[in-house]
Amino acid sequence: MVGVDEVGRGALAGPVVVGAVFVPLNFKYKFKGLLRDSKKLSLKQREEWFSFIKEKKIRYAISFVSPKIVDRLNVTGAVNLGALRVVKKINSKVFDKYRLVVDKGIKIKGFEFESYIKADENFPAVSLASIVAKVYRDRYMRRVSRVFRKYGFESHVGYGTKKHIEVIVKYGALDIHRKSFIEKFLF
């Protein structure tokens, strides 16, 4: 199975990140943590799962979609573009042998896929894709925080917390901010 999921859909800043993870249909894992959607795991749990993925050499791919593209296409269009990009990174011969499963709302033009509500809770490949995408996005936002220290990206990773909104009002939006989100959120 190839599972696809995204993170960063509702953030005010930063990219939308889409992950794809490949696992056998009969995938079984021995790990101390419960496998579920990345949003329901702590930072430490996500990092542990990511280490597990690396240690077991589970194949994955990642796609980043910039804030400018989110503004141009809207967030749904950006997610679908990211999903198409990540699936195109996968050797097309894989799809002769693998099911492509996505979380509900994701659409991938030109590919047959199965879409399920809460796929990130019910399919290990989609849960792992969510984790990979979240780890990559959060690490990226923490790197950005070193450049834009006063914005606090290391703590809120771009989401609309009270502190983040206060900083935007005080110092203004950056290129990393989604202008369409800021306009709707603040005005």
Beta strands, then each sheet from edge to edge (+ up, - down):
strand 1: 2-7
strand 2: 16-22
strand 3: 60-65
strand 4: 100-103
strand 5: 114-116
sheet 1: 3+ 2- 1+ 4+ 5+
end
